[in-house]
Amino acid sequence: MKKLAKLFNKAIRSSERLFVTVTVMLKVEWVLRSVYHFDRQQVTAALNALLDVTELEFQTELALEQALWLFKRTGSRDFADCLHIALVSQAGQGPLLTLDGRASRIEGAQSLG
């Protein structure tokens, strides 16, 4: 945590923003759920809080916001499914075509099965 605090302090001093890829956000969600045993509400709150950090710049921020909205609204157990749907939607290429029965029930996805 010291290294992370040092990195943030450096960014603040130099008025820089740290870039966060969409794949890192998938990993963050997984760690919060799997390692720290956060429930859906805690995961959503933590990811929303990260999106509000001014020192961070997110790849596909609109898709991340849409994915969080889908995750919270649909009751999906899989944030990754919601993010895939949001990325396809933001690219104007929806619906997401999937073989996953659970994912196909989320708004913006369509079953191939």
N, C-alpha and C positions, 0 to 999 in steps of 0.2 A: 504494500500500500504506500510505502514511502516513495517508491519510484513513481507511482501514479500521481501522488500529490506534487512531486517535484516537476513532473511533466506538465500538469495543469498550471502550476505556478509560473513556469516558463512561458506557457502559451498566454497566460493573462498578462504578464509583464511585456511581452512583445506584440500584444494584440493579435495573436494568431488563433486560428481555429483548427482543431484536430479533426481529421477526416475519419469517419467510421463507415466501413463498407456494410452492405446489406448482409453479407455472410457473417460478419462479426456480430451483428444483431441477432441472427439465428443462434449463434453460439452463446451469446449472453442469455437469451431466453432459456436455452437448454440447461446452462449452468444454474440459473436461478431455480428452475423447476427440479432438476435432477440432483444437484449437489446441495443446494440450500433448502430444498423442499418447499419452495414458495407455491402457494395455490394460485389459481387463475387471477383472482383480484390483486394479489401481491405482485405477480408478474406484470400485469397490466399497469399497475401504479408505478412500478420501477421503470418500465420501458417508457411510459409517458413522462416520467421525471427526467430521464435521460434526454428525451427529445426536447425538453425545455432548457437544457444546459447550453448557454450561449457560446461556450468555448468549443462546442462540438458541431461539426457539419456532417450531415448524414447523406450518404448515397441514397437516392430515391426516397427522400423523406416523405413525400406524399403517399407513396406506396406503403411505407411503414405505418403511417397514420391510418390509412385505410385498413391495413392488416390488423392493427390493434382494435379498430372499430368492429371489424368482422369477428375477431376473436372474442371480444366482449359480448357482442350482440347475439351471435349464433350459438354460443355455448360449445363451440368446437374444442376438442381436446388437443388440437394440433395447431400451434401458432404457425408452423412452417406451411401448412396447407393454406392458411389465410394469407400468408405473405406471397405464396405462389399465385394465388388468385388475384391479389392486389397488383402484383407486378405485371401480370397479363392484362389486367384492366387498364392500368396506367399507360401501357404501351398501345392501347386501343386494339388489342388482339383477342379480347374475350369472346366467349367464355373459356376458362381453363378446361381442357379436355383431360379426363382422368379415368383410370381404372380403379381408383380407390373409392369404394362405396361410401365411406364416411365423408370424404372430401367432396364427393359429388352432391351431397345434400346442402353444401354451403352455397349461399347466393354468389353467383359469378362462376360457378363450376358446372360442368356437364359430364355425365357418365358416358363412357365409351362401352360399358359392359351391357 
